[in-house]
Amino acid sequence: MQAETSGRRNAVLTVRSRSQPRFWLLELYDSAIGKKAVMAVTGIVLLGFVFMHMTGNLKVYYNDGGERLDHYSEWLRDAGQPGIPHEWLLWGVRGLLAASLVLHIHAATSLTMLNRRARPIGYQGGRKYAAANYAARTMRWSGVIVAAFVVFHLLDLTLGTTNPDFESGRPYHNLVASFEREPVAAAYIVANLLLGMHIYHGAWSLFQSLGLNHPRFNHWRRGFAALFAAAIVAGNVSIPIAVLTGVID
């Protein structure tokens, strides 16, 4: 009798909890469409950062001993002054990027779980990849490796934890000192190749996630994705190679 009463009470509480309205953004995020939209929007934020970060780092090629790169780094810290205190705007951008990265990873993981629940039984005879390319099939693993690389990158060139010759406020010196270590330079090159594959598929698919999908201009989407990914990889990979070959010293 007591168990029956407890069961009825739990049933009533369940009905009440289901009837309580939820914030519409949370309802949207619970759906696959909402998660894809979040991945697209956060992907645009992250792609924008990757591009700006790469173009800023290309200042190492000015033949001035790293003066422009160091000044650029200092400008990022002073941005917004005097209206905004020193480094506040920089930390605000870092917070936006961190939130975008967390949401991007969470949405991707949630979508994977949704897909698995929707198809609990595997494909008979193995999955067919006629319409999927290598970048799409390895999206999950390249994302995990790139995320791990971002952590190492912060420890290496922002915090200096893994860079024994790190000097605060001297990004040019720190970059050269880091890439002079061949294993570190090789890790950066491999990570950026994987980043390029991730960017290619992500830049291609974000248009579809936002509803911008039509046969008339899909070839432009693919061209943009390929060109953007190639530019990022070429710019980023060129720097450790330039340091190893003595072009930058």
C-alpha positions in Angstrom: 0.0 0.0 0.0 2.8 2.4 0.9 4.6 1.5 -2.3 1.5 2.2 -4.3 1.0 5.6 -2.6 4.7 6.5 -3.3 4.3 5.5 -6.9 1.2 7.7 -7.4 3.0 10.6 -5.7 6.0 10.2 -8.1 3.6 10.0 -11.1 1.9 13.3 -10.0 5.3 15.0 -9.6 6.4 13.8 -13.0 3.2 15.2 -14.6 3.7 18.5 -12.9 7.3 18.8 -13.9 6.4 18.1 -17.5 3.6 20.7 -17.5 5.9 23.4 -16.2 7.0 25.7 -19.1 10.6 25.9 -20.0 12.6 28.8 -21.5 12.1 28.6 -25.3 15.9 28.6 -26.0 16.3 25.5 -23.9 13.4 23.8 -25.7 15.0 24.7 -29.0 18.4 23.4 -27.9 16.9 20.1 -26.9 16.2 19.5 -30.6 18.6 18.4 -33.3 17.8 21.5 -35.3 18.7 23.7 -32.3 22.0 21.9 -31.6 23.0 22.2 -35.3 22.2 26.0 -35.2 24.3 26.4 -32.0 27.1 24.5 -33.7 26.8 26.8 -36.8 26.8 30.1 -34.8 29.6 29.1 -32.5 31.5 27.7 -35.5 31.3 31.1 -37.1 32.7 32.7 -34.0 35.5 30.2 -33.8 36.3 30.5 -37.5 36.5 34.2 -37.2 38.9 33.9 -34.3 41.1 31.4 -36.1 41.4 33.7 -39.2 42.2 36.8 -37.1 44.7 34.9 -35.0 46.4 33.6 -38.1 46.6 37.0 -39.8 48.0 38.5 -36.6 50.7 35.8 -36.3 51.8 36.5 -39.9 53.4 39.7 -38.6 56.4 37.5 -37.8 57.4 37.8 -41.4 58.2 41.6 -41.1 62.0 41.9 -41.0 62.0 44.0 -37.8 63.0 41.5 -35.2 59.5 40.8 -34.1 58.7 44.5 -33.3 55.4 44.6 -35.1 54.2 41.3 -33.6 55.1 42.5 -30.1 53.3 45.8 -30.6 50.3 44.0 -32.0 50.2 41.8 -28.9 50.4 44.9 -26.7 47.6 46.6 -28.7 45.3 43.6 -28.0 45.8 44.2 -24.2 45.2 47.9 -24.5 42.2 47.7 -26.8 39.3 49.8 -25.6 41.3 52.1 -23.5 40.7 54.6 -21.9 37.0 53.8 -21.9 37.7 50.2 -20.9 40.3 49.2 -18.4 43.5 47.4 -19.4 42.9 43.9 -20.8 39.2 43.9 -20.0 38.1 43.8 -23.6 40.7 41.0 -24.3 39.3 38.9 -21.4 35.8 39.5 -22.7 36.8 38.1 -26.1 38.5 35.2 -24.4 35.3 34.5 -22.4 33.2 34.6 -25.6 35.6 32.2 -27.3 35.6 29.8 -24.3 31.8 29.8 -24.1 31.6 29.2 -27.9 34.1 26.3 -27.7 32.2 24.7 -24.8 28.8 25.0 -26.5 30.3 23.8 -29.8 31.7 20.6 -28.2 28.6 20.0 -26.1 26.3 20.4 -29.1 28.5 18.1 -31.2 28.5 15.5 -28.4 24.8 15.7 -27.9 24.1 15.3 -31.6 26.2 12.2 -31.7 24.2 10.7 -28.8 20.9 11.7 -30.5 22.1 10.0 -33.7 23.0 6.8 -31.8 19.7 6.7 -30.0 17.9 7.2 -33.3 19.7 4.2 -34.8 20.6 1.8 -32.0 21.3 -1.0 -34.5 24.4 -0.6 -36.6 24.4 -0.4 -40.4 24.1 -3.9 -42.0 27.2 -4.8 -43.9 29.1 -1.7 -42.6 28.3 1.9 -43.2 28.5 3.2 -46.7 30.5 6.4 -47.2 29.7 7.1 -50.8 28.4 10.6 -50.1 30.8 11.4 -47.2 34.4 12.5 -47.5 37.3 11.7 -45.2 37.0 15.1 -43.4 33.4 14.4 -42.5 34.1 10.9 -41.3 36.9 12.0 -39.0 35.2 15.2 -37.8 34.8 13.9 -34.2 38.4 12.7 -33.7 39.9 15.8 -35.4 37.8 17.9 -33.1 39.1 16.1 -30.0 42.7 16.4 -31.1 42.4 20.0 -32.0 40.8 20.8 -28.6 43.8 19.1 -26.9 46.1 21.1 -29.2 44.4 24.3 -28.1 45.1 23.5 -24.5 48.8 22.8 -25.3 49.0 26.0 -27.3 47.8 28.1 -24.4 50.2 26.4 -22.0 53.0 26.9 -24.6 52.6 30.4 -25.9 50.2 32.2 -23.6 51.0 30.9 -20.1 54.5 29.6 -20.9 54.1 26.5 -18.7 55.6 24.2 -21.4 58.0 26.7 -22.9 61.3 26.8 -20.9 62.4 30.0 -22.6 59.1 31.8 -22.2 59.3 35.6 -21.5 56.2 37.5 -20.6 55.2 40.2 -23.1 57.5 38.9 -25.9 55.4 36.8 -28.2 57.9 36.9 -31.1 60.7 35.5 -28.9 58.3 32.9 -27.4 57.1 31.8 -30.8 60.6 31.3 -32.1 61.8 29.6 -28.9 58.9 27.2 -29.1 59.2 26.2 -32.8 62.9 25.7 -32.6 62.1 22.5 -30.7 61.5 20.1 -33.6 58.9 17.8 -31.8 56.8 20.9 -30.9 57.0 22.3 -34.4 56.0 18.8 -35.8 53.0 18.7 -33.4 51.9 22.2 -34.5 52.1 21.1 -38.2 50.1 17.9 -37.6 47.5 19.7 -35.5 47.0 22.4 -38.1 46.5 19.8 -40.8 43.8 18.2 -38.7 42.4 21.7 -38.0 42.2 22.3 -41.7 40.1 19.1 -42.3 37.8 20.1 -39.4 37.4 23.6 -40.8 36.7 22.4 -44.3 33.8 20.2 -43.2 32.6 22.7 -40.6 32.6 25.7 -43.0 30.8 23.5 -45.6 28.1 22.2 -43.2 27.4 25.4 -41.2 25.5 26.9 -44.2 23.3 23.9 -44.3 22.7 24.1 -40.5 21.5 27.7 -41.0 19.2 26.7 -43.8 21.4 28.1 -46.6 21.4 25.0 -48.8 20.5 25.1 -52.5 22.0 23.2 -55.5 22.4 26.5 -57.3 25.1 27.7 -55.0 26.3 24.6 -53.2 29.5 24.6 -55.3 30.3 28.1 -53.9 29.9 26.7 -50.4 32.4 23.9 -51.1 34.8 26.3 -52.8 34.7 28.7 -49.8 35.2 25.9 -47.4 38.2 24.6 -49.3 39.8 28.0 -49.8 39.3 29.1 -46.2 40.7 25.9 -44.8 43.7 26.0 -47.1 44.5 29.6 -46.2 44.4 28.8 -42.5 46.6 25.7 -42.8 49.1 27.4 -45.1 49.4 30.5 -42.9 49.8 28.5 -39.6 52.0 25.7 -40.9 54.4 28.2 -42.7 55.5 29.7 -39.4 57.0 26.6 -37.7 58.5 25.6 -41.0 60.1 29.1 -41.4 61.5 28.9 -37.9 63.0 25.4 -38.5 64.5 26.4 -41.8 66.0 29.7 -40.4 63.8 32.0 -42.4 62.6 33.4 -39.0 65.2 33.6 -36.2 
